[in-house]
Amino acid sequence: MSSLPTFATPTFADVQAAARRLEGVTIRTPLLENERVNRQLGGRLFLKAECLQRTGSFKLRGAYNFLASMAAADRAKGVVGWSSGNHAQGLAEAARLLGTKATIVMPADAPALKVANTRASGAEVVLYDRVKDSREEIGQGIAARTGATIVPPYDHPWILTGQGTAGLEIAEQAKALGVTLDAVAAPCSGGGLATGVALGVKGINPTTTVHAGEPAGFDDLARSLASGTKQKNEKLSGSICDALLAPTPGDVTFPLAQQVLGPGLVVTDEEVLDAMELAFREFKLVVEPGGAVALAAALTGKLPVQGRTVAVVCSGGNVDHATFKRALDRSGNGLA
């Protein structure tokens, strides 16, 4: 198992360096607005459409930046990660692009499409039983036997600064439009995306407030920021936002979150479904539940838009048919 170097606190310069590594690899996803939605909200709302990113989510940014930052000798030994969804696909694709082997530990009950997509990028998938097995122990065992490097889903400077390139793009795109952003919000599980986006945005616009959005009942970062100490969620399942159920903020991400994030935003599953429906109806975007929490906060006024200019990250679009139909069937329940 390869050892990684120690790191100082991630900075805006690290996000800029990540952007250079990702140039020509990831898509510079659009920053969209809708005049009718703006009129109804009384302000300007921009959507950063990371659901249109390669692999269907922002995760390729961090995974590729991690692998590209590794020493070539370590990268040649392969990488290992564990995920039931977007991190698996992002890591598998990053490994394919950089010509190294990826082994992904996935639950046996993971959606068949996500397993197939991970394998399609050339990764070896090792299935485990959620009830009986520990994915961490399996992954660590693979790393110990093969010398592969473990790539965490969020709690590492290379990961969060890669994700931060989405925030850098938001700030650059807003500047090109002649717009000054009052606030930006991003979905949050372990905090890699939200803290990275904050570094990217605030490096260009220091006065912009950045917030993390979380599902109700799984708002560990919001509670941690409010209390000043890391908090844990009482349960590990029970939200439609399956991608945002990390038990507690990361050891790397939480201290940074205390420096760069404003108060947390918490939304219900019903508000998320309404946001998914509006994203499809007004922006023609397919957004998964976890990817829609920041948008839900803006639409419900938890992230005020009236009289302001706000951007939200729609972080992924890997949603199954049944869940997406459930959202579309709510037409008329949200912003009309």
C-alpha positions in Angstrom: 0.0 0.0 0.0 1.5 3.3 -1.1 1.9 6.1 1.4 0.9 9.6 0.6 2.7 12.8 1.5 1.5 15.1 4.3 -0.3 18.3 3.4 -0.8 21.8 4.5 -4.3 23.3 4.5 -5.6 23.4 0.9 -5.6 26.8 -0.8 -6.9 28.6 -3.8 -3.6 28.1 -5.5 -4.1 24.3 -5.1 -7.5 24.6 -6.9 -5.8 26.6 -9.7 -3.2 23.8 -10.1 -6.0 21.2 -10.2 -7.7 23.2 -12.9 -4.6 23.0 -15.0 -4.4 19.2 -14.6 -8.1 18.9 -15.5 -7.9 21.1 -18.6 -9.1 19.1 -21.6 -10.2 16.2 -19.4 -13.3 17.4 -17.6 -16.2 19.4 -19.1 -16.5 23.1 -18.3 -20.1 22.6 -17.5 -22.5 25.5 -18.2 -23.8 28.0 -15.7 -27.5 28.3 -16.5 -30.3 30.7 -15.6 -34.0 30.9 -16.4 -35.8 34.2 -16.8 -39.1 32.8 -15.6 -37.6 31.3 -12.5 -35.7 34.5 -11.8 -39.0 36.5 -11.9 -40.7 34.1 -9.5 -37.8 34.2 -7.1 -37.3 38.0 -7.4 -33.5 37.6 -8.0 -31.0 35.8 -10.2 -30.4 32.1 -9.7 -27.7 30.3 -11.6 -27.4 26.5 -11.9 -23.9 24.9 -12.3 -24.9 21.8 -14.3 -22.4 19.2 -13.0 -25.0 16.6 -13.9 -23.7 17.1 -17.4 -20.1 16.2 -16.4 -18.4 13.1 -17.6 -19.6 10.1 -15.6 -22.7 12.1 -14.7 -21.3 13.9 -11.7 -18.6 16.2 -10.3 -16.7 13.2 -8.9 -14.3 12.8 -11.9 -12.8 16.2 -11.0 -11.4 15.0 -7.6 -10.6 11.5 -8.7 -8.6 12.6 -11.7 -6.8 15.3 -9.8 -5.8 12.8 -7.1 -4.4 10.3 -9.6 -2.7 12.9 -11.7 -1.0 14.3 -8.5 0.4 10.9 -7.5 4.0 9.8 -8.2 4.1 7.8 -11.4 5.5 4.8 -9.7 2.7 4.8 -7.2 0.1 5.3 -9.8 1.4 2.3 -11.8 0.6 0.0 -8.8 -3.1 0.9 -9.2 -5.7 2.4 -7.0 -8.6 1.1 -4.9 -11.7 2.8 -3.6 -15.1 2.0 -2.2 -18.4 3.5 -3.3 -21.9 2.5 -4.3 -22.2 5.3 -6.8 -20.6 8.4 -8.2 -17.1 8.1 -6.7 -16.9 4.6 -8.1 -17.6 5.8 -11.6 -15.4 8.8 -11.3 -12.4 6.9 -10.0 -12.8 4.1 -12.6 -12.9 6.7 -15.4 -9.9 8.6 -14.0 -7.9 5.4 -13.8 -8.8 4.5 -17.4 -7.8 7.9 -18.7 -4.4 7.7 -16.9 -3.8 4.1 -17.8 -3.8 2.5 -14.4 -5.8 -0.3 -12.8 -8.7 0.6 -10.5 -10.4 -1.8 -8.1 -13.7 -0.7 -6.7 -15.4 -2.3 -3.7 -19.2 -2.0 -4.2 -22.2 -3.4 -2.3 -23.8 -6.4 -3.9 -27.1 -4.5 -3.9 -25.8 -1.4 -5.7 -27.8 -0.4 -8.8 -26.9 -2.7 -11.7 -26.4 0.3 -14.0 -23.8 1.8 -11.7 -21.9 -1.4 -11.4 -22.0 -1.9 -15.2 -20.8 1.7 -15.8 -17.9 1.2 -13.4 -16.9 -2.0 -15.2 -17.3 -0.3 -18.5 -14.4 2.1 -17.6 -12.2 -1.0 -17.1 -12.3 -1.2 -13.3 -12.4 -4.5 -11.4 -15.5 -4.5 -9.2 -15.4 -6.5 -5.9 -18.9 -6.9 -4.5 -19.6 -7.2 -0.7 -22.5 -7.7 1.6 -23.5 -4.5 3.4 -24.7 -6.4 6.4 -21.9 -8.9 6.9 -18.8 -7.2 5.4 -16.7 -4.1 5.9 -15.9 -2.4 2.6 -13.0 -0.5 4.3 -11.4 -3.8 5.5 -11.8 -5.3 2.0 -10.3 -2.2 0.3 -7.5 -2.0 2.8 -6.7 -5.7 2.3 -6.6 -5.2 -1.5 -4.2 -2.3 -1.0 -2.0 -4.2 1.3 -1.7 -7.1 -1.1 -1.2 -5.2 -4.3 0.5 -2.0 -3.2 -2.4 0.0 -4.6 -3.2 3.4 -3.2 -6.5 4.0 -1.5 -8.4 7.0 -3.0 -10.9 8.4 -0.5 -14.2 9.8 -1.7 -13.8 13.2 -0.1 -11.4 13.6 2.8 -8.2 14.4 1.1 -6.7 17.7 -0.2 -6.2 16.4 -3.8 -9.9 15.3 -3.9 -11.4 18.5 -2.5 -9.2 20.8 -4.6 -10.2 18.8 -7.7 -13.8 19.3 -6.8 -13.0 23.0 -6.2 -12.5 23.5 -9.9 -16.2 23.6 -10.2 -16.3 26.6 -7.9 -13.5 28.2 -9.8 -15.5 27.8 -13.0 -18.6 29.3 -11.4 -16.6 32.4 -10.3 -15.0 32.7 -13.8 -18.3 32.2 -15.6 -20.1 34.7 -13.4 -17.3 37.3 -13.9 -17.6 36.8 -17.7 -21.3 37.6 -17.4 -20.5 40.8 -15.4 -22.2 39.2 -12.4 -21.1 39.4 -8.7 -22.4 36.5 -6.8 -23.8 37.1 -3.3 -23.9 33.4 -2.4 -23.1 30.0 -3.7 -24.4 26.6 -2.4 -23.3 23.1 -3.1 -24.5 19.6 -1.9 -22.6 18.1 1.0 -21.9 14.5 2.1 -18.5 14.5 3.6 -17.7 18.1 2.6 -15.2 17.7 -0.2 -17.4 19.4 -2.8 -18.6 22.2 -0.6 -15.3 23.2 0.8 -13.6 22.9 -2.5 -16.2 25.0 -4.2 -15.7 27.6 -1.4 -12.0 27.8 -2.1 -12.6 28.2 -5.8 -15.3 30.8 -5.5 -13.7 32.9 -2.7 -10.3 32.9 -4.4 -11.9 35.2 -7.0 -14.8 36.7 -5.0 -13.8 36.8 -1.3 -17.1 38.4 -0.2 -19.2 35.7 -1.7 -20.8 33.5 1.0 -20.7 29.7 0.3 -23.0 27.2 2.0 -23.3 23.4 2.1 -26.7 21.8 1.5 -27.7 18.6 3.3 -30.8 16.4 3.6 -32.9 16.6 6.9 -31.8 14.0 9.4 -28.3 13.8 7.8 -27.2 17.4 8.4 -24.0 16.5 10.3 -22.0 19.4 8.8 -24.7 22.0 9.6 -24.8 20.8 13.2 -21.0 20.6 13.4 -20.6 24.2 12.1 -23.2 25.4 14.6 -21.7 23.7 17.6 -18.0 24.1 16.7 -17.3 20.3 17.0 -17.8 17.4 14.7 -21.3 15.8 15.0 -22.5 12.4 13.8 -25.8 11.4 12.2 -27.9 9.0 14.2 -28.8 6.9 11.2 -27.1 5.8 8.0 -30.1 5.4 5.7 -33.6 6.8 5.3 -33.2 9.7 2.9 -33.9 9.9 -0.8 -30.5 11.6 -1.1 -28.5 8.4 -1.1 -25.3 10.1 -2.2 -25.2 12.4 0.9 -25.3 10.0 3.8 -21.7 10.3 5.2 -21.9 9.7 9.0 -19.8 12.7 10.0 -17.6 15.5 8.4 -14.1 14.6 7.4 -11.0 15.2 9.3 -9.6 17.3 6.5 -12.9 18.9 5.3 -14.3 20.0 8.7 -11.5 22.4 9.8 -11.6 23.9 6.3 -15.4 24.2 6.4 -15.1 26.2 9.6 -12.9 28.7 7.7 -14.7 29.0 4.4 -18.4 28.0 4.8 -21.4 29.9 6.1 -24.3 28.3 8.0 -25.5 25.0 6.6 -28.7 24.6 4.6 -31.1 21.7 5.4 -33.9 20.5 3.1 -36.5 17.7 3.2 -36.9 14.9 0.7 -40.1 16.5 -0.6 -38.3 19.8 -1.3 -35.6 17.8 -3.1 -38.2 16.1 -5.3 -39.7 19.4 -6.1 -36.3 20.8 -7.1 -35.7 17.8 -9.3 -39.0 18.4 -11.1 -38.3 22.1 -11.6 -34.7 21.4 -12.9 -36.2 19.2 -15.5 -39.2 21.4 -16.4 -37.4 24.8 -16.5 -33.8 23.9 -17.2 -34.2 20.6 -19.0 -31.7 19.0 -16.6 -31.8 15.5 -15.1 -30.6 15.9 -11.5 -30.4 13.1 -8.9 -31.7 13.7 -5.4 -28.4 14.4 -3.7 -27.5 16.7 -6.6 -30.6 18.8 -6.0 -30.3 19.8 -2.3 -28.7 23.2 -3.0 -31.3 24.0 -5.6 -34.0 23.0 -3.2 -32.6 25.4 -0.6 -32.8 28.2 -3.1 -36.3 27.4 -4.2 -37.6 27.2 -0.7 -36.0 30.5 0.5 -33.6 28.8 2.9 -30.9 30.2 0.7 -32.5 33.6 -0.1 -32.6 34.7 -3.7 -34.9 37.7 -3.6 -32.9 40.8 -4.5 -29.7 38.8 -4.8 -27.6 36.9 -7.2 -27.0 33.2 -6.2 -25.5 30.1 -7.8 -26.1 26.5 -6.8 -24.3 23.4 -7.9 -26.4 20.6 -9.3 -23.8 18.0 -8.6 -25.0 14.9 -10.3 -27.6 13.3 -12.6 -27.3 9.5 -11.9 -30.8 8.8 -10.9 -32.9 5.6 -11.4 -36.1 5.7 -13.4 -38.4 5.1 -10.5 -37.0 7.9 -8.4 -37.0 10.4 -11.3 -40.6 9.5 -12.1 -41.5 10.1 -8.5 -40.1 13.6 -8.9 -41.8 14.3 -12.2 -45.1 13.2 -10.8 -44.9 16.1 -8.3 -45.4 18.6 -11.1 -47.1 21.7 -9.7 -46.1 21.1 -6.0 -43.1 23.3 -6.2 -42.4 26.7 -7.9 -45.1 27.0 -10.6 
